[in-house]
Amino acid sequence: MTKDKAKKELTPNRVVCCILGCGSERADRILKKIGPRSSELVDAYGKGTARALLQQLRTAADHPTPAVKKSNSDTKTQEGVKTDGK
């Protein structure tokens, strides 16, 4: 497999990952790339599911989700539990 082919290969799993974790600009670029190749999604998932995936990607492109902030703290206290060391 050549490097160019690896870059251009569009798998349904890659599409799902992009839908779940991309910003609006990236979703828009992916959607433009998928457009003429949506038959690959139909072959892999069936017409209804492929249509739903493309709709989710269009929604992600139109309405960006806010970035989720990750906490670096590993020591979280549970709500209602006292940790006073006694």
Number of C-alpha atoms within 10 A of each C-alpha: 5 6 7 8 9 9 8 9 9 17 11 18 11 10 18 14 10 16 24 12 13 18 18 19 13 16 24 18 11 19 21 11 13 16 10 9 12 17 14 15 21 15 11 13 14 12 13 9 13 19 15 11 17 19 14 16 24 17 16 23 21 14 11 13 13 7 9 6 6 6 7 6 6 6 6 7 9 8 6 6 7 9 8 5 4 4
